[in-house]
């Protein structure tokens, strides 16, 4: 019985390794419609507002202010939203054959997830939470390995947080 379990585990590990090496992109012939949004659950029972901010009933452009929150206000975190009005343009500086990219090709970076990971549109394919550690930012920071891309145009993005006030009202504030 033990040897059967070990054999199943070995097969599972080999299969998982094979699948992990496969292309994790999705075909997307056209760039994403703008604004592109990416939502993240953010359940935090108690969150302290770090600086005074306005609270709105929505994150959308046609919004109304519903409260002014002073620094130190305690709220409950519900979710976060990344809104991309214009993606970053990244120019390839060294060939990346694994993605079919050659020098001077451009790719688009949408939502930045952190630690170098982001959502990308590359040659008609969508890459969700893809490792972008090959990118050097305009200020020279960023790239941590195989530097083969540089941000040539910074896009326009906003980060919003949806919170619940202690009186039960919900609203959105923009993070800076």
Secondary structure, DSSP 8 states (H G I E B T S, - for coil): -HHHHHHHHHHHHHHHHHHHTS---EE-SS---SSEEEEEEEEEEEEE-SS-EEEES-SSSS--EEEEE-TT-EEEEEEEEEEEEE-EEEEESS-BGGGTB-TT-EEEEEEEEETTEEEEEETTEEEEEEE-TTEE-TTS-B--SS--EEEEE--EEEEEEEEE-TTS-EEEEEE-
